[in-house]
């Protein structure tokens, strides 16, 4: 098993979703809240948008450093199984 688990399987329907890719950092930096919205993570999409407005976009360069952990926790909390 690799150090970075990036795929999760839904136990209800066996659907496999890619949580992160090597470009997730870049995608999150470029698209900010839209990246999390595409992943279905509405909480972090809203939080990212609020922080981006409050910090005049500076948080958009800091938030991507946690994108791997954020996506991993999002799927694990919903009962998805790491593949």
N, C-alpha and C positions, 0 to 999 in steps of 0.2 A: 504494500500500500504506500502511495506517495505521501509526501509531507503535506501537500496542498490538495485537499479533496475539492474538486470543482464541479462534480455532478451529483445530483440528488434524485432519488426515485420516490414517487408518490406511492405509498403502499396500497392505496385504494384502487388505483387503475394502472399501476406500473409505468406511468409516464415518467420519463427521465428528462430532467431540466438541467441545463448548464448554468451553474451559479456564477462562476467567474471564469474569465479567460485571461490570457496574458495582456490583453488590451483593455481589461475592465478599468484599470487605473486611468488610462487615457480617455476612455469613453465617459467615465464619471467626471473627469476634469473638464472635458469639452461640453458635455450636455447637462451636467449638474442634476437638477431634480428630474429631468426627463429620463435619465438613465434608470433611476429607482422606480419611476412610474412604469417604464417598460418591463421591469422585473416584477411589478405588482406590489412593491413595497411602498405603500402609500404613506406610512408613518415617516419614513426617512425622506421620501420625496418632499413632503410638507416641511419637515425640519430643515432639510437642505435649502429649500426656497426661502424660508424665514431667515436662516443664518446668512444666506447670500444677500438678502435685502439689507439686513442689519449691519453687515460688514462691508457693504458696497462691493461685493464680489470676491473679497479676499478669502473667505471661507471655501470658495470653489477651488482653491489651490491646496487647501489643507484637508478637506473632507475625503478626497479620493484615497488618502493613505489608509483609511479604515474600510475601504469598500469590500475587501476580501472577508473580513470578520463580520461586517454587517450582513452581507449576503449569506454567509454560512449560518449565522444565528437565525436569520429570517426563515430559512428552510428547516433547520433543526427544531425550532419552536413550533412549527406547524406539523411536525411528525414525519417529515420526509427522511428517508434513509440515505446515508452517504454511500455512493457506489464507487 
